[in-house]
Amino acid sequence: MEISAVDPRDVRWEADAHAYRVHFCDRPTDPDPMLTCEETRVVGAEDVSEVLGRAARRADDREIVVHLEVATSSQGPGPGLVRLQGRDSDAPA
């Protein structure tokens, strides 16, 4: 991890309206290595702490991955996801 000072004037835009994606993933088991996830979209939350709290209460022993949904990025136009918590289920162990 690296932490450094930033100039707040370099930001081009900021938005209060946002959506989150919350994925609840079952841990794969030996007889069934298939990963299954319930994927939900959250709109209208006060902030990310509300999303994280509700996700934790609903997890039922599933792994939680939380993303911020963004409209565009340096990767190109169209919706995309920025991972905020959890581990990408497709990432190597």
N, CA, C and O atoms as a GROMACS GRO file, in nm:
protein
  372
    1MET      N    1   0.084  -0.116   0.000
    1MET     CA    2   0.000   0.000   0.000
    1MET      C    3   0.089   0.123   0.000
    1MET      O    4   0.193   0.126   0.066
    2GLU      N    5   0.048   0.223  -0.074
    2GLU     CA    6   0.121   0.348  -0.082
    2GLU      C    7   0.025   0.463  -0.055
    2GLU      O    8  -0.084   0.467  -0.112
    3ILE      N    9   0.064   0.555   0.032
    3ILE     CA   10  -0.020   0.671   0.066
    3ILE      C   11   0.060   0.796   0.038
    3ILE      O   12   0.175   0.808   0.079
    4SER      N   13  -0.003   0.892  -0.034
    4SER     CA   14   0.067   1.017  -0.066
    4SER      C   15  -0.034   1.131  -0.069
    4SER      O   16  -0.155   1.108  -0.081
    5ALA      N   17   0.015   1.253  -0.057
    5ALA     CA   18  -0.069   1.372  -0.065
    5ALA      C   19  -0.116   1.392  -0.209
    5ALA      O   20  -0.048   1.352  -0.303
    6VAL      N   21  -0.233   1.453  -0.224
    6VAL     CA   22  -0.286   1.483  -0.358
    6VAL      C   23  -0.335   1.627  -0.363
    6VAL      O   24  -0.363   1.689  -0.261
    7ASP      N   25  -0.343   1.679  -0.483
    7ASP     CA   26  -0.399   1.811  -0.506
    7ASP      C   27  -0.548   1.793  -0.539
    7ASP      O   28  -0.579   1.734  -0.642
    8PRO      N   29  -0.640   1.840  -0.456
    8PRO     CA   30  -0.782   1.818  -0.480
    8PRO      C   31  -0.835   1.887  -0.606
    8PRO      O   32  -0.947   1.860  -0.648
    9ARG      N   33  -0.756   1.975  -0.665
    9ARG     CA   34  -0.800   2.046  -0.786
    9ARG      C   35  -0.786   1.962  -0.912
    9ARG      O   36  -0.830   2.006  -1.019
   10ASP      N   37  -0.725   1.844  -0.904
   10ASP     CA   38  -0.706   1.762  -1.024
   10ASP      C   39  -0.828   1.676  -1.056
   10ASP      O   40  -0.828   1.606  -1.158
   11VAL      N   41  -0.931   1.679  -0.974
   11VAL     CA   42  -1.052   1.601  -0.998
   11VAL      C   43  -1.138   1.672  -1.102
   11VAL      O   44  -1.163   1.792  -1.091
   12ARG      N   45  -1.184   1.598  -1.202
   12ARG     CA   46  -1.263   1.657  -1.309
   12ARG      C   47  -1.413   1.658  -1.280
   12ARG      O   48  -1.485   1.744  -1.328
   13TRP      N   49  -1.459   1.561  -1.200
   13TRP     CA   50  -1.601   1.556  -1.167
   13TRP      C   51  -1.622   1.480  -1.038
   13TRP      O   52  -1.537   1.402  -0.993
   14GLU      N   53  -1.738   1.503  -0.979
   14GLU     CA   54  -1.780   1.434  -0.857
   14GLU      C   55  -1.931   1.418  -0.865
   14GLU      O   56  -2.001   1.506  -0.915
   15ALA      N   57  -1.981   1.306  -0.816
   15ALA     CA   58  -2.125   1.280  -0.823
   15ALA      C   59  -2.176   1.230  -0.689
   15ALA      O   60  -2.112   1.146  -0.624
   16ASP      N   61  -2.290   1.280  -0.647
   16ASP     CA   62  -2.354   1.231  -0.524
   16ASP      C   63  -2.443   1.111  -0.554
   16ASP      O   64  -2.453   1.019  -0.472
   17ALA      N   65  -2.508   1.110  -0.668
   17ALA     CA   66  -2.594   0.997  -0.705
   17ALA      C   67  -2.507   0.882  -0.750
   17ALA      O   68  -2.423   0.898  -0.839
   18HIS      N   69  -2.525   0.765  -0.688
   18HIS     CA   70  -2.441   0.652  -0.722
   18HIS      C   71  -2.517   0.522  -0.702
   18HIS      O   72  -2.620   0.516  -0.634
   19ALA      N   73  -2.463   0.420  -0.761
   19ALA     CA   74  -2.518   0.285  -0.746
   19ALA      C   75  -2.404   0.193  -0.708
   19ALA      O   76  -2.289   0.214  -0.746
   20TYR      N   77  -2.440   0.091  -0.634
   20TYR     CA   78  -2.342  -0.010  -0.593
   20TYR      C   79  -2.388  -0.145  -0.646
   20TYR      O   80  -2.506  -0.166  -0.670
   21ARG      N   81  -2.294  -0.235  -0.666
   21ARG     CA   82  -2.325  -0.374  -0.698
   21ARG      C   83  -2.272  -0.458  -0.583
   21ARG      O   84  -2.156  -0.445  -0.544
   22VAL      N   85  -2.357  -0.542  -0.527
   22VAL     CA   86  -2.317  -0.630  -0.418
   22VAL      C   87  -2.333  -0.773  -0.466
   22VAL      O   88  -2.442  -0.814  -0.508
   23HIS      N   89  -2.225  -0.850  -0.458
   23HIS     CA   90  -2.227  -0.991  -0.498
   23HIS      C   91  -2.213  -1.075  -0.372
   23HIS      O   92  -2.119  -1.056  -0.294
   24PHE      N   93  -2.305  -1.168  -0.353
   24PHE     CA   94  -2.300  -1.263  -0.242
   24PHE      C   95  -2.260  -1.397  -0.303
   24PHE      O   96  -2.338  -1.456  -0.378
   25CYS      N   97  -2.141  -1.444  -0.272
   25CYS     CA   98  -2.087  -1.564  -0.338
   25CYS      C   99  -2.073  -1.679  -0.240
   25CYS      O  100  -2.018  -1.664  -0.130
   26ASP      N  101  -2.124  -1.795  -0.281
   26ASP     CA  102  -2.105  -1.918  -0.203
   26ASP      C  103  -1.963  -1.965  -0.223
   26ASP      O  104  -1.908  -1.956  -0.333
   27ARG      N  105  -1.904  -2.016  -0.118
   27ARG     CA  106  -1.769  -2.070  -0.128
   27ARG      C  107  -1.776  -2.204  -0.201
   27ARG      O  108  -1.858  -2.288  -0.164
   28PRO      N  109  -1.693  -2.226  -0.303
   28PRO     CA  110  -1.695  -2.355  -0.373
   28PRO      C  111  -1.650  -2.467  -0.279
   28PRO      O  112  -1.568  -2.446  -0.190
   29THR      N  113  -1.703  -2.584  -0.302
   29THR     CA  114  -1.664  -2.701  -0.224
   29THR      C  115  -1.598  -2.803  -0.315
   29THR      O  116  -1.607  -2.792  -0.438
   30ASP      N  117  -1.531  -2.902  -0.258
   30ASP     CA  118  -1.462  -3.003  -0.338
   30ASP      C  119  -1.554  -3.077  -0.435
   30ASP      O  120  -1.520  -3.089  -0.553
   31PRO      N  121  -1.668  -3.128  -0.390
   31PRO     CA  122  -1.750  -3.200  -0.488
   31PRO      C  123  -1.810  -3.107  -0.594
   31PRO      O  124  -1.837  -3.150  -0.706
   32ASP      N  125  -1.830  -2.978  -0.557
   32ASP     CA  126  -1.889  -2.883  -0.651
   32ASP      C  127  -1.803  -2.757  -0.654
   32ASP      O  128  -1.828  -2.664  -0.577
   33PRO      N  129  -1.701  -2.751  -0.743
   33PRO     CA  130  -1.610  -2.637  -0.746
   33PRO      C  131  -1.670  -2.513  -0.813
   33PRO      O  132  -1.602  -2.410  -0.825
   34MET      N  133  -1.796  -2.522  -0.858
   34MET     CA  134  -1.860  -2.411  -0.928
   34MET      C  135  -1.891  -2.298  -0.830
   34MET      O  136  -1.954  -2.321  -0.727
   35LEU      N  137  -1.849  -2.176  -0.861
   35LEU     CA  138  -1.879  -2.060  -0.778
   35LEU      C  139  -2.013  -2.003  -0.821
   35LEU      O  140  -2.034  -1.975  -0.939
   36THR      N  141  -2.103  -1.986  -0.726
   36THR     CA  142  -2.232  -1.925  -0.757
   36THR      C  143  -2.246  -1.796  -0.677
   36THR      O  144  -2.213  -1.791  -0.559
   37CYS      N  145  -2.295  -1.693  -0.744
   37CYS     CA  146  -2.311  -1.562  -0.681
   37CYS      C  147  -2.451  -1.507  -0.707
   37CYS      O  148  -2.506  -1.522  -0.816
   38GLU      N  149  -2.506  -1.444  -0.606
   38GLU     CA  150  -2.628  -1.365  -0.621
   38GLU      C  151  -2.581  -1.222  -0.637
   38GLU      O  152  -2.514  -1.168  -0.548
   39GLU      N  153  -2.614  -1.158  -0.747
   39GLU     CA  154  -2.566  -1.024  -0.775
   39GLU      C  155  -2.681  -0.926  -0.766
   39GLU      O  156  -2.785  -0.945  -0.828
   40THR      N  157  -2.662  -0.819  -0.686
   40THR     CA  158  -2.768  -0.721  -0.665
   40THR      C  159  -2.716  -0.581  -0.696
   40THR      O  160  -2.595  -0.556  -0.694
   41ARG      N  161  -2.808  -0.491  -0.724
   41ARG     CA  162  -2.776  -0.350  -0.749
   41ARG      C  163  -2.844  -0.267  -0.641
   41ARG      O  164  -2.963  -0.287  -0.614
   42VAL      N  165  -2.771  -0.176  -0.580
   42VAL     CA  166  -2.823  -0.092  -0.472
   42VAL      C  167  -2.818   0.054  -0.516
   42VAL      O  168  -2.713   0.104  -0.554
   43VAL      N  169  -2.933   0.121  -0.510
   43VAL     CA  170  -2.944   0.262  -0.545
   43VAL      C  171  -3.012   0.334  -0.428
   43VAL      O  172  -3.104   0.280  -0.367
   44GLY      N  173  -2.968   0.454  -0.398
   44GLY     CA  174  -3.034   0.533  -0.296
   44GLY      C  175  -2.979   0.516  -0.156
   44GLY      O  176  -3.040   0.564  -0.060
   45ALA      N  177  -2.866   0.447  -0.141
   45ALA     CA  178  -2.804   0.433  -0.009
   45ALA      C  179  -2.744   0.567   0.032
   45ALA      O  180  -2.700   0.645  -0.053
   46GLU      N  181  -2.742   0.593   0.162
   46GLU     CA  182  -2.683   0.717   0.213
   46GLU      C  183  -2.534   0.724   0.179
   46GLU      O  184  -2.486   0.828   0.135
   47ASP      N  185  -2.462   0.614   0.200
   47ASP     CA  186  -2.321   0.607   0.168
   47ASP      C  187  -2.277   0.461   0.168
   47ASP      O  188  -2.358   0.371   0.191
   48VAL      N  189  -2.148   0.437   0.143
   48VAL     CA  190  -2.099   0.301   0.132
   48VAL      C  191  -2.111   0.225   0.264
   48VAL      O  192  -2.128   0.103   0.262
   49SER      N  193  -2.102   0.293   0.377
   49SER     CA  194  -2.114   0.222   0.505
   49SER      C  195  -2.252   0.161   0.522
   49SER      O  196  -2.265   0.054   0.582
   50GLU      N  197  -2.355   0.225   0.470
   50GLU     CA  198  -2.490   0.167   0.475
   50GLU      C  199  -2.496   0.041   0.387
   50GLU      O  200  -2.555  -0.060   0.426
   51VAL      N  201  -2.436   0.047   0.270
   51VAL     CA  202  -2.434  -0.069   0.180
   51VAL      C  203  -2.359  -0.185   0.245
   51VAL      O  204  -2.406  -0.299   0.242
   52LEU      N  205  -2.243  -0.157   0.304
   52LEU     CA  206  -2.163  -0.261   0.368
   52LEU      C  207  -2.238  -0.323   0.487
   52LEU      O  208  -2.235  -0.444   0.504
   53GLY      N  209  -2.304  -0.241   0.567
   53GLY     CA  210  -2.378  -0.292   0.681
   53GLY      C  211  -2.493  -0.383   0.640
   53GLY      O  212  -2.511  -0.490   0.698
   54ARG      N  213  -2.569  -0.341   0.542
   54ARG     CA  214  -2.681  -0.424   0.495
   54ARG      C  215  -2.630  -0.553   0.431
   54ARG      O  216  -2.690  -0.660   0.449
   55ALA      N  217  -2.521  -0.544   0.358
   55ALA     CA  218  -2.464  -0.664   0.295
   55ALA      C  219  -2.419  -0.763   0.401
   55ALA      O  220  -2.443  -0.883   0.389
   56ALA      N  221  -2.354  -0.714   0.506
   56ALA     CA  222  -2.305  -0.802   0.613
   56ALA      C  223  -2.422  -0.872   0.682
   56ALA      O  224  -2.412  -0.990   0.716
   57ARG      N  225  -2.532  -0.802   0.704
   57ARG     CA  226  -2.649  -0.862   0.769
   57ARG      C  227  -2.717  -0.966   0.681
   57ARG      O  228  -2.785  -1.055   0.732
   58ARG      N  229  -2.700  -0.955   0.550
   58ARG     CA  230  -2.767  -1.044   0.456
   58ARG      C  231  -2.677  -1.155   0.402
   58ARG      O  232  -2.722  -1.239   0.324
   59ALA      N  233  -2.553  -1.157   0.443
   59ALA     CA  234  -2.453  -1.246   0.383
   59ALA      C  235  -2.482  -1.394   0.401
   59ALA      O  236  -2.454  -1.472   0.310
   60ASP      N  237  -2.538  -1.437   0.513
   60ASP     CA  238  -2.566  -1.579   0.538
   60ASP      C  239  -2.444  -1.666   0.510
   60ASP      O  240  -2.455  -1.766   0.438
   61ASP      N  241  -2.330  -1.631   0.564
   61ASP     CA  242  -2.206  -1.707   0.551
   61ASP      C  243  -2.152  -1.710   0.406
   61ASP      O  244  -2.070  -1.795   0.373
   62ARG      N  245  -2.198  -1.619   0.323
   62ARG     CA  246  -2.145  -1.607   0.188
   62ARG      C  247  -2.040  -1.497   0.186
   62ARG      O  248  -2.042  -1.406   0.268
   63GLU      N  249  -1.948  -1.506   0.091
   63GLU     CA  250  -1.848  -1.400   0.074
   63GLU      C  251  -1.915  -1.281   0.007
   63GLU      O  252  -2.002  -1.297  -0.078
   64ILE      N  253  -1.874  -1.162   0.047
   64ILE     CA  254  -1.933  -1.039  -0.006
   64ILE      C  255  -1.829  -0.965  -0.088
   64ILE      O  256  -1.715  -0.946  -0.044
   65VAL      N  257  -1.869  -0.922  -0.208
   65VAL     CA  258  -1.786  -0.836  -0.291
   65VAL      C  259  -1.872  -0.714  -0.324
   65VAL      O  260  -1.982  -0.729  -0.377
   66VAL      N  261  -1.821  -0.593  -0.293
   66VAL     CA  262  -1.896  -0.471  -0.316
   66VAL      C  263  -1.822  -0.386  -0.419
   66VAL      O  264  -1.701  -0.364  -0.408
   67HIS      N  265  -1.896  -0.339  -0.519
   67HIS     CA  266  -1.840  -0.253  -0.623
   67HIS      C  267  -1.917  -0.121  -0.628
   67HIS      O  268  -2.036  -0.116  -0.594
   68LEU      N  269  -1.850  -0.016  -0.669
   68LEU     CA  270  -1.914   0.109  -0.705
   68LEU      C  271  -1.937   0.104  -0.855
   68LEU      O  272  -1.845   0.074  -0.932
   69GLU      N  273  -2.058   0.132  -0.898
   69GLU     CA  274  -2.091   0.134  -1.041
   69GLU      C  275  -2.058   0.273  -1.096
   69GLU      O  276  -2.105   0.373  -1.042
   70VAL      N  277  -1.980   0.278  -1.202
   70VAL     CA  278  -1.945   0.406  -1.264
   70VAL      C  279  -1.988   0.407  -1.410
   70VAL      O  280  -1.992   0.302  -1.475
   71ALA      N  281  -2.019   0.526  -1.460
   71ALA     CA  282  -2.072   0.538  -1.596
   71ALA      C  283  -1.964   0.527  -1.702
   71ALA      O  284  -1.989   0.474  -1.810
   72THR      N  285  -1.845   0.576  -1.673
   72THR     CA  286  -1.738   0.573  -1.771
   72THR      C  287  -1.604   0.574  -1.699
   72THR      O  288  -1.597   0.611  -1.582
   73SER      N  289  -1.501   0.534  -1.766
   73SER     CA  290  -1.368   0.532  -1.705
   73SER      C  291  -1.261   0.542  -1.812
   73SER      O  292  -1.291   0.559  -1.930
   74SER      N  293  -1.138   0.533  -1.770
   74SER     CA  294  -1.028   0.534  -1.867
   74SER      C  295  -1.030   0.410  -1.955
   74SER      O  296  -0.964   0.405  -2.059
   75GLN      N  297  -1.108   0.308  -1.914
   75GLN     CA  298  -1.119   0.185  -1.993
   75GLN      C  299  -1.216   0.201  -2.110
   75GLN      O  300  -1.221   0.116  -2.198
   76GLY      N  301  -1.293   0.312  -2.111
   76GLY     CA  302  -1.385   0.337  -2.221
   76GLY      C  303  -1.524   0.372  -2.172
   76GLY      O  304  -1.551   0.367  -2.052
   77PRO      N  305  -1.612   0.408  -2.265
   77PRO     CA  306  -1.748   0.445  -2.227
   77PRO      C  307  -1.830   0.323  -2.184
   77PRO      O  308  -1.795   0.209  -2.215
   78GLY      N  309  -1.937   0.350  -2.115
   78GLY     CA  310  -2.026   0.244  -2.070
   78GLY      C  311  -2.005   0.212  -1.924
   78GLY      O  312  -1.903   0.251  -1.867
   79PRO      N  313  -2.099   0.142  -1.863
   79PRO     CA  314  -2.089   0.115  -1.721
   79PRO      C  315  -1.971   0.024  -1.687
   79PRO      O  316  -1.932  -0.062  -1.766
   80GLY      N  317  -1.917   0.047  -1.569
   80GLY     CA  318  -1.807  -0.034  -1.520
   80GLY      C  319  -1.815  -0.045  -1.369
   80GLY      O  320  -1.900   0.019  -1.307
   81LEU      N  321  -1.728  -0.124  -1.311
   81LEU     CA  322  -1.730  -0.147  -1.167
   81LEU      C  323  -1.592  -0.119  -1.107
   81LEU      O  324  -1.490  -0.151  -1.167
   82VAL      N  325  -1.592  -0.057  -0.989
   82VAL     CA  326  -1.472  -0.035  -0.911
   82VAL      C  327  -1.490  -0.113  -0.781
   82VAL      O  328  -1.581  -0.085  -0.703
   83ARG      N  329  -1.403  -0.211  -0.758
   83ARG     CA  330  -1.418  -0.296  -0.640
   83ARG      C  331  -1.381  -0.217  -0.515
   83ARG      O  332  -1.274  -0.155  -0.509
   84LEU      N  333  -1.471  -0.219  -0.414
   84LEU     CA  334  -1.449  -0.149  -0.290
   84LEU      C  335  -1.417  -0.243  -0.174
   84LEU      O  336  -1.341  -0.208  -0.084
   85GLN      N  337  -1.474  -0.360  -0.178
   85GLN     CA  338  -1.451  -0.457  -0.071
   85GLN      C  339  -1.463  -0.598  -0.126
   85GLN      O  340  -1.541  -0.624  -0.217
   86GLY      N  341  -1.386  -0.688  -0.068
   86GLY     CA  342  -1.393  -0.827  -0.107
   86GLY      C  343  -1.290  -0.860  -0.213
   86GLY      O  344  -1.211  -0.776  -0.255
   87ARG      N  345  -1.294  -0.984  -0.254
   87ARG     CA  346  -1.197  -1.035  -0.350
   87ARG      C  347  -1.271  -1.075  -0.477
   87ARG      O  348  -1.375  -1.140  -0.471
   88ASP      N  349  -1.219  -1.035  -0.589
   88ASP     CA  350  -1.278  -1.072  -0.718
   88ASP      C  351  -1.282  -1.224  -0.728
   88ASP      O  352  -1.180  -1.290  -0.713
   89SER      N  353  -1.399  -1.279  -0.754
   89SER     CA  354  -1.414  -1.424  -0.758
   89SER      C  355  -1.334  -1.488  -0.871
   89SER      O  356  -1.308  -1.608  -0.867
   90ASP      N  357  -1.295  -1.411  -0.972
   90ASP     CA  358  -1.216  -1.466  -1.084
   90ASP      C  359  -1.066  -1.451  -1.062
   90ASP      O  360  -0.986  -1.500  -1.142
   91ALA      N  361  -1.028  -1.384  -0.953
   91ALA     CA  362  -0.885  -1.363  -0.927
   91ALA      C  363  -0.819  -1.492  -0.881
   91ALA      O  364  -0.882  -1.571  -0.811
   92PRO      N  365  -0.694  -1.513  -0.919
   92PRO     CA  366  -0.624  -1.633  -0.873
   92PRO      C  367  -0.605  -1.629  -0.722
   92PRO      O  368  -0.595  -1.521  -0.663
   93ALA      N  369  -0.598  -1.746  -0.660
   93ALA     CA  370  -0.583  -1.755  -0.514
   93ALA      C  371  -0.448  -1.706  -0.469
   93ALA      O  372  -0.419  -1.707  -0.349
   0.00000   0.00000   0.00000
